[in-house]
Amino acid sequence: MSRPNILLVMADQLSAPFLSFHGGPAITPNIDRLARDGVNFTSAYSNSPLCAPARFAMMSGQLNSKIGAYDNASEFPASVPTFAHHLRAGGYQTSLVGKMHFVGPDQLHGYEERLTTDIYPADFGWTPDWSDPDGRFDWWFHNMDSVVHAGIADVSNQLDFDDDVAYQSVRKLRDLARTDDDRPWMMTASFTHPHDPYVARQEFWDLYDHDAIPLPTIGALDDADIDPHSRRLRKVIAADITAVTDEQIRTARHAYLANISYVDHHIGEMLDVLDRHDMADDTVVIFTADHGDMLGERGLWYKMSYFEHACRVPFIVRTPDMAADGSGGSINSSHVGLLDVAPTLLDLAGVDVPELLDGASVMPLVGADADSERTVVGEYLGEGAVAPIFMIRRGPWKFVWSQPDGAQLFDVDADPHELRNLVGDQEHLDIVADFTSEVLQRWDADQILSDVRASQEARATVDRAMRQGRFSAWDYQPTTDAKNQYMRNHLDLNEVESTRRA
């Protein structure tokens, strides 16, 4: 199929191991439907497991260190082309609904239309400080309140946002069904759930038996048994000073699962619109997430880590012809990542893929055997680190390296809970040496450290200045063209009534 429409649906902080088709307990009939009708990439990773940098890498198809966009308060440079730019230049109409966590004055990055504001700030106020490794950011950063105060609520800040995202997404799809714009379209619908706080509506909470909610497979480890980065993360989120009970952990996990079902419900609404308006036959649907959530595994919460629960994400591609050619419902275990989203979208749209991209299209894997040598690389350059953390995933191996923290090597096939660091094991010395050499060839760790520290210092200076006197915000302000909405006297009533039906 040439020039298909493309619907990219994103969840926030959705860890693949919790989904039913990955063996998890989440109840997701609509996501399951996508997996059943499409290709499910079961080994997909966030290249930078934190909200904003994950999205910057996904949209640009480039590593964060290359584009200078490191953390949740890094400016995403307007000069960096995104898949929205490439698709728009290639003849697509592009629209964004929901969260993308753009930081800086450019709040579109190639989308010609944005229907909602963002849920998080667009300025530099959340800049981390690697020069203060013992510092905390209580006024803006995670602590354990999301766990301690988890439960049921009819409305929350997050629910307010996603209710609007769901409404605007469905309405935009209906508008696309009745538009006179003959360009193919690309729409991104991005939810903030199941991101904490772990608070869910009763109707989705009631889908689950509370007593059957599983506790973490690997509970909190002794301080002496965890790596330096995990030790810092526990301190950053105040897990080192906040005691939580099994019941609080179960309640938080219950709400998290309920919020996955909440997102699933709204995905179902969008799929139904595609079906009812005969758009499913020429629309590719891709579903993914920016990163996962440890959700109490190893005593850790949220993301910011390369352990599986924090960095492994869903990645499903459904094209209209998959049912016809028998490739629908297939599973591919090749390692893929968010860096592959941009080249995949361009490949689907028939747009040339720039050579400078760090990812590759996943479409050659559809209907093919898994590529055992396919490699995913990652960088973590945000809060909780004190220097760049690099990751390489290839074959059974996951290698994580940071200059101050040392290295970790896990055989994820044999040790899926990543409990045995093979660094120092005599049988794996050559593998560790090869991966270490590869890290040092791929990245200039000292230069990236210098760049990140300089960026943090500069952004902190700008932020302090911007908060003196009158504050000018970069946050996106959605606009409504009321003069052309519904019926107005400069419009023809008969034309309005006929063209707005679908």
C-alpha positions, 0 to 999 in steps of 0.5 A, a space after each residue: 500500500 502506497 502513501 498510507 495514513 499513519 496513526 502513532 499512539 503512545 503511552 507514557 511509562 508503560 512497561 512491556 512486561 506488564 502487558 498480557 501478550 508479554 505474560 503480564 496481568 494487564 487487561 487490554 483487549 484493544 492493545 491485544 487486538 492490535 497485537 493480534 492483527 499486527 506485528 508485535 516486537 517483543 524486545 523493544 527498548 527506550 533508548 533513553 528511559 526518561 520522558 523527554 529525551 526518549 521522545 526527542 530520540 524517537 522523533 529525531 531518530 538520533 541519539 540524544 548526545 548528537 542533538 544536545 537534548 539530554 533530559 526533561 529540561 533540555 531544549 529540543 533544538 528547532 533545527 533538528 529535523 523530526 519525522 513530522 518535518 520529513 513527513 510534512 515535506 513529503 506531502 503529509 498533513 501532520 497533527 499532534 494530540 497530547 504529551 510530547 514534552 517538548 522543551 523550548 520555544 518550538 512547541 510543534 517540531 514539524 507538526 502543523 497542528 497541535 490540539 492540546 497543550 502539554 502536561 509538563 512545563 516547556 522551560 528549563 526549571 527541571 534541569 538536573 545538576 550533576 555537580 550535586 550528586 547528593 541533591 534532591 529536587 523535592 519541588 519538581 521530582 518524583 518521591 514516594 508519595 505516588 506509592 504511599 498515596 496510591 488508590 482510587 480517584 474520580 479525577 486527577 491532574 493526569 486524568 484531566 489531561 488524558 480525558 482531553 487527549 482522548 476526546 481531541 484524538 477521536 474528534 480529530 480522527 472524525 475530522 480527518 474522515 470528512 476533510 477535503 484535504 487530499 493529503 495522507 495524514 499522520 497523527 500522533 495521540 500521546 497519553 500521559 497514563 499509566 505514568 504515576 501518580 498511581 491513581 485510577 478511576 473506579 471502573 478500571 480499578 474494578 477490572 482487577 482482583 486486588 488480592 491477585 495483584 502480583 507483588 514485585 518478583 524481585 523485592 528490595 535488595 540490600 544496599 550492598 547488593 545494588 549497583 551505584 546507579 540504583 543506589 543513587 536512584 533510591 536516594 533521588 526518589 526518597 526510597 531510601 528514607 520512605 518505608 512502604 508496606 506490601 499493601 501500599 505496593 500492591 495498591 500502587 501496582 493495582 492502580 498502574 494496571 487499571 490505568 493501562 486499561 484506561 489507556 486501552 479503552 481510549 485506544 479502542 475508541 480510536 480504532 472504532 472510529 477508523 473502522 466506522 469511517 472506513 479508514 482502517 483499510 488505508 491506515 497504519 497503526 503503531 503503538 509504543 511507549 516512551 519508557 517503562 516503570 520499575 513499579 517496585 522491582 528491586 525496590 526501585 520505582 519509575 524509570 531512569 534505568 536500563 533494567 528491563 521493567 524501566 526500559 522495555 516498551 511495547 512496539 506494535 505495527 499494524 498495516 492494513 495488509 497484514 491480515 491479508 498476507 498472513 503476517 498479522 499476529 506475528 511476533 518478532 524478537 529482534 531488538 528494536 528501539 524508539 530510534 527506529 520509529 522515525 525511519 519506520 514512519 518514513 519507510 511506510 510513507 515512501 519518504 527517503 530516510 536520511 543516512 544520519 539517523 541512528 535507527 533503522 526501519 523495522 519493516 524489513 523484519 515484518 514476516 521475517 525471522 528475528 535478526 539475532 545480531 540487531 543492536 539497540 544502543 542507549 544513553 541515559 543523561 538525566 537525573 540520578 546519573 552523575 556521568 553518561 550511562 551507555 547501553 548496548 543490547 545485542 543477542 542475549 546480552 545487555 551491557 551497561 557502562 558508566 565511567 564512575 559506576 563501572 560496567 554491568 553485563 547480563 545474559 537476559 535470556 538466561 537471567 531475565 531478572 538481571 540478578 547476576 552481573 557477569 563482569 568479573 566472571 572469567 568465562 565472560 572476560 572477552 565479551 566484557 572487553 569487546 563491549 567495553 571497546 565498543 562503548 569507547 569507540 561509539 562514544 566519547 564519554 569525557 566529551 559528552 560529560 563536559 557537554 552535559 555539564 555545560 548545558 546544565 549550568 547554562 540552562 540553570 542560569 537562563 532559568 534563574 533569570 527568566 524567573 525574575 520580573 515578568 515570566 514569559 512561558 513557552 508552554 503551548 497554547 492551543 487556539 480555536 478558530 471560532 469564526 469558522 466553527 459550527 455555523 457562521 453567517 459567512 458560511 453556507 449552511 447547506 455546505 456546512 451541514 453536508 461537508 461535516 457529515 461522515 
